[in-house]
Amino acid sequence: MSKRISNKLVIAAIITCFFFHLFNTSASAATSNENLLIQTFHEDVTGSGAKDTISLKGTPLSKDTDYYQNITLNITTSEGKELSFPLGGGYHPELSFVDLNHDQINDIFFTDSGSSFNEKYPYKAFSLKNGQLKELPKPASPFVKGDFSNKFKINLQLDPSDTPMTIDLTEKAQQYIQIGVYDQSGQLLKNPASISVGTISKIEPVFLGKQQGYALRSYLPIGGISKDDYLGSIETLWYFKNDQWQNLQTQWQPK
């Protein structure tokens, strides 16, 4: 009789543990799938003169990471109209409000500052006018051409019509000698196909003054034989005019 009671208690304990584990797993999944409010702002982005409510929402990937998936831009205008736009995922999504297209109405600029310098930098710009949310086009990648040359140098060209500038690699000479790109005298032994050109790693609004308003400055990382062989970045100033971004200035910034 006691053995039967003991067996029943063991079975009951196993069933209890199973349902306890199932409940905790379901609760954890529900928590990780919950759509959370990340940020809320009150700005006039319609030109009505009244404040609109703009927020970012996202779903945490897990309790152990700061990464949000399914981030959405949510807008409730002062007239009560609701708009939403998917933004993908990111670690530190941020919004700023500046007039990028120069129509006297603040636009919405989204970035994710959690990306590393050599990763693709997520960003989007939106204009909201006449009840329509419109994504502004992105600036094109600037022209870049670079080749290794003798005496530990790279010839870098930022415009097809410009004379190439020279980047000195003397500080990295031993590294390039060891991997067989140069000999001890600086003679080029093998020429990599080209320098390593990354994707835009950062872009930010820049105020040019009361007359011109805001522009965007982008940063394009440049490496030698690979993206990890970081040499510096190409900084480009972009100005929105006639529904497109115009390159105002491009310059080389060494590491």
WOGIQUI-V376477 format. One line per field, one symbol per residue. phi: phi as a letter, one per 40 degrees, with the letter a starting at -180 (. if undefined). psi: psi as a letter, one per 20 degrees, with the letter a starting at -180 (. if undefined). burial: 1 if it has 16 or more other C-alpha atoms within 10 Angstrom, else 0. A space follows every 10 residues. Layout:
phi=???
psi=???
burial=???
//
This chain:
phi=.ccccccccc cccccccccc cccccccccc cccccbccab bbbcbbgcgb cbbbbbbabd caccbccbbf cbcbbbcccg cbbaacbgbi cbcbbbbacc cgbgbccbbb bbcccccccc ccaabbbbaf gbcbcccccc cccaaabcbc gfbbcbbbad cccdcbbcbd cbdccccccg cbcccgccca bddaccbcbd caaacbccic ccgcbbbbbb cbbccacccc biabbbbbbc afgacbccab acbcd
psi=ghhggghhhg ghgggghghg ggghgghghh ghjpoqpgqp qoqojijiiq pqppqpqrop grijqjpprl pqppporhij ppqqpqjbrr gmpqqroqnh jljjpprpop roiiqrhjrp opqqpqpopk jpoppqqqqq pqppppqqrr klqpoppiph iqpqrpppjh hjghghghjj hqahijpogp oqgrroparp iqpqqppirh ghbqaqpqpo ppreirhimp haqopppppo plkrppohpp qpor.
burial=0000000000 0000000000 0000000000 1110100100 0011111000 1111111111 1000001111 1111111100 0000001011 0011101111 1100111111 1111101100 1110111100 0010010010 0100111110 1111111100 0001001010 0010011000 1110010100 0000111101 1110110000 0011111111 1111101001 1111111111 0000111001 01000
//
